[in-house]
Amino acid sequence: MTPYLIFVLKRFGQFLLVVFLGVSITFFVTHLTPIDPVEESIGAITQMGQSDPNAIELMRQSLRELYGMEGSIWQQYLHFWLRLATGDLGPSLSAFPTPVSTIILRSLPWTIGLMTVSTLITFVLGNALGALAGYYRKNMVLKAVSLVCIALLPIPYYILAFVLLILFGYLWPVLPINGGYEMNANLDLSFALVLDILEHSILPALSLILVGAGSWLIGMRALVSNIITDDYVVFAELGGVPKRKILRSYIARNAMVPQFTGLAMSLGAIFNGTVITEIVFGYPGIGNLLISAVHAGDYSLVLGLSALSIVGVAAAVFIIDILSPLIDPRIKVE
């Protein structure tokens, strides 16, 4: 067995351990809360009118079996993993009897689309500006742009979201400020629908891009500032190699290795959603869905979303670990 294969197997074991511990902690946290979903459901039903006590008891038993709440907490825990292994997260409490997986799949594409596009734009923009600012350190335009990006960095993205909402929704109403598409829109796939979705995603994405670009810029500028003093860069400059080629082939290429690690982590975290941004703009993603589930006491849905987030982040770290030795030969797997 090759050293790299042993390395991959070790990292895969760590991935499974992280997922197991993360999902287990989430299970116990949600199940030890004082909210009883069965009693919540029965209370909602009995408010509609009086019911026969025998019927209520039969309903209680059926709901406990349906929600996997029969037996002790350890029996429920084992039953949960058996259901999770088959992809069955049970029914949603707040949207009974719709399965949790169905509700998540409705919202997940919105968050993946928004977060993936905004993360990639932020990554490209921030690193490009950082590389230029680190190499052309005396350029006044790049200094001004860097100053603006760094000034926006400490601002919470939801504060900037409110500013954009007021600016482009009320003072200069040129962009939609709520939802993922126009109300009563025809949801059949068409160019008009795609354009409508893109238009509704501009403000949420812009709030994430403006705040996030500064961190990539700072990191890239620091890396470039260190690399430009290396001997091979100095020799290339003395040898008359064009500055654009030096920046592109000698500096930026080497500086991007640690940045790609950060990108993979950011892409793994897209399953977390952007809770406050989605709430501010009424965007139908998993962040908005999570808050709705918490308010409704729907811990089946909370547990499903948390498990998805844990698996997404752990998978991103696992992929980073196994690809790093292939991308950077300096990393040893022994």
N, C-alpha and C positions, 0 to 999 in steps of 0.2 A: 504494500500500500504506500503510495507516494506521500511525502510530507504535506503537500497541498491538500490532498484528499483527507488526510487526518485533521488538518486545520479546518477544513469545511465541515467535517462531521462534528468537531468540537463546538464550532460556532452554531451549528444547527441545534445541538443539544442545549446550548445556552438560550437560543431563540425559543425552543419549546418550554424551557424552565421559566423564562420571563413571561410568556403568554399564560402559562399555567398559574403562576403566582399572581399576576395582574388580574386575570379574570376571577380567580378565587377570592381575592380581596374585595373586588367589586361585588361579587355574589354575597359575601357575608355583610358588607356594609349596607347593601340594599335590603337584605332580608332581616337585618336587626333593627331596622327603622320601625317606629311605632305604627306605621301605616299598614293596615290589613286590606289588601286589594279585594279579597272575597267579601268582607263586610262592607267595603266601599261600594262594590257592585250591587250587593243586596240592598243597601241603604238607598241607592239611586233608584232601584226597581220599586221598592216599597213606597217611595215618595209619590209614585204615580197612582197609588191606591192600595187598599188593604188586600192582603193575600192570605191564603190558607197557611197556617204554621207548618203543616206537614209538607206543603209544596215548597215553602221557604227552606226547610231543612234538606229536602232532596236537592234543591238548587244549590245550597251551600256545599253539599258533598260533591256535586257535579263540578262546581267551580274550583274547588280545592284540587280535584283530580285533574282538571283542565289546566290549571295554573301550576301544577307540579308542587303543591303545598301539602301533600299528605305525608304523614309520618314526622319523624324528628328532623331537625335542621340538617343532620348528616345524611339522612335518607333523601331529603330534598336536594342536597348538594350532589349526591351521586346521580340522582334522576336528572338533574340539570345538565351534567356532563354527558350523560347518555343521549339526551335530546340535542345538545349542542353538537355532538359528533355527527349527527345526521342533518345538521343545519336547521333544526326545529327550535325556534326561540319562543314558541308558544304564541297565544293570542295577545293582542294589545288590550290593556285594561280600559283605556280611554276611547278606543275605537273598536270595541268588541263587536263581532268576532274576527276582525281582520288580523291576519298573522303579523307579528312584529317584523319579520323579514320583508313582507310586502310593503309595509309603511316605510322602512328604511330604504328599500330600493326605489321608492318614489322620490325621495329627497336626495339620495346620494349623488345622482348625476349632476344636480344643480351645484352642490358643493365641490365636487371633483372638477367640474368645468370652471367655476369661478376661481378656485384656489390654484389649480394647475396653471391656468393662463396667467393669473396675476403673479404667481411665484416665478414662472419662467421669465416673464417680462421684467420683474424686479431683479432677478439674477443677472440677466443679460445687461440691463441698463446700469445697475450698480457696479458690476465688475468692469464694464467698458469705461465708465467714468472714473473708477478707481485706478485702473491701469494707466489711463491718460494723465490723471492728476498726479500719480506717483512718478511717472517718467518725465512729464513736462511740468516740473515743479514751479517754474516761474511764470507760467501762463496765467494771466489775470482772469480770463473767462472761466477756466477750469477751477481756479480758486474760488470764484464767486459761486459757481454751481455746487462745488463741494460744501461751501459754507451753508447754502440753502438746504441741501440734503441732510447735513449733520444737524441743522437747526430743527428740521422736521422729525428727526429720529426719536427724541425723547417724548414727543407728543403722542399720547395714546391714540390708537387708530380710530377708536370710536368717537373721540373728540373731533378729529379731522373729518370723520363721517358726518357728524352733525353740521360742521362748517360747510361741507360740500352740499349737504341737503338744503341748507338755508340759501346758499349762494345760487345753486343751479335749479332749485325747486321753487323758490319764492322770489328772490331778488331778480334773478334772470332765469325764468322757467323754460329751459330748453331741453331738459332731460327728465325722464320719469323717475320718481323717487320712491316707489313702492311696488313690491311684487316682482315676479320673474317675467311676466308678460302682461299685456293689456287684459283687463277684465272682459269676459265673454269673447275672447279671441278664439278663432278657429285653430284647434290644436293639431290639425292635419299638417304633416311635414310640407313646408313650402318656403320659398325664399322670404316671403313677408313675415312668417313666424320666426325664422332664424334671425332676421334683421330686428324684429321686436325683442327677442331674447337678448341679443347683443346690446341693444340700446338700454335695456333695463339693468344690464350688468356693468355698465360703464362706471357709475358712481361707486358701487361697492368695490369694484376692482381698483379704481383710482385711489380710494382711501387706503387700500393695502399697499399699493405700489409706491405712493409718495412717502409713506412712513418706512417701508421696508428697504428702499433703495439705499438709504444712508448706511445701514449696517454692512451691506455688501461693499459699498464704496470704501468705508473705513478699513475693512479687512483686506481688500485688494490693494489699496494704496499702501498699507503697511508692508504687505508682502513684496510689492514692486520696489518700494524704497530700500528694502534689504537686498533684493536680488541685483539691483543696478550697480552695487558696489562689488559684486563678485568678479573674479579675474576674467572669466570668459566673456562677460559683457563689456568690460573695459577693453579687452583685446579686440573685440568686434568693432567697437567704436574707433579705436586707433587704426584698425585695418580698413576703415572707410565703408563699412557695411551701412546701408541706408537705415536711418532711424526707425522707419516704419517696420522694416524687416526685423530689426533688433527687438522692437517692442512686441511684435507678433510672434516671432519664432523663438526668441531667446528668453524673453522675460515673461510675457503673459502665459505662454504654454506651461512653464514651470510653476508659475504662481497659481494656476488653476487647479492643481491637484487637491490641495486642502479645501478649495472652494467647492469642488464637486462633492466632497464629503458633506459639507453644509447643505448643498442643494438636495442631496438624497434624504437628509434628515427633514428638510422642509417639505419635500414631496410626501414623505411618510406621514407627516403631521397633518396633511390635508384632510384626513378622516376625522380629525378633531373638529373641523369646521371653524368658522369665525363667528362665534356666538353673538357678540354684541353688534357686529356689523350687519349680520343677517337680520337681527331684530330691528335695528335702526331703519333699514331699507325694506323690511318685510320680505326678505328674500327667502324662498322656500327650500332652504338647505337643511342639513342635519343639525347645525347649530341652533336654528330656530326650533327644529323638532325636539331637540333635547330640552330646551327651556319649557316648551309646552308639556313635555312628558313629566318633568319635575313638578310643575304646577298642578298637573292632574293626578299626581301620585302614581303614575304608570311606571312602576319599577321594572316591569318586563321590557318595556321599550328603553328605559334608561340603561338596563343591563346589556341589552343588545347593542346600543350605540357605544357604550363603554368598551365592550368586548371588541367591536370593530376598530375603535381607536387604538386599543392596546396592540392588536394584531398588526395594524398598519404601521405603527411606529417601530415595533419590534422587527417587522419584516424589512423596513428601511435600514435599520441598523445592521441586520444580518447581511443584506445585499452589499452594504458598504464594506463590511468586514471581508467578505469573500472576494470582492472585486479590487480592493485596495492593493494586494500584492501584485495583481495583474497590471494595474494602472501605474503604480510606483514601484520599480524594481528594488528600491532601497528598503522596502518593508520585507522582513524575513518572516517565514511561516513556521520556523522551527520553534 
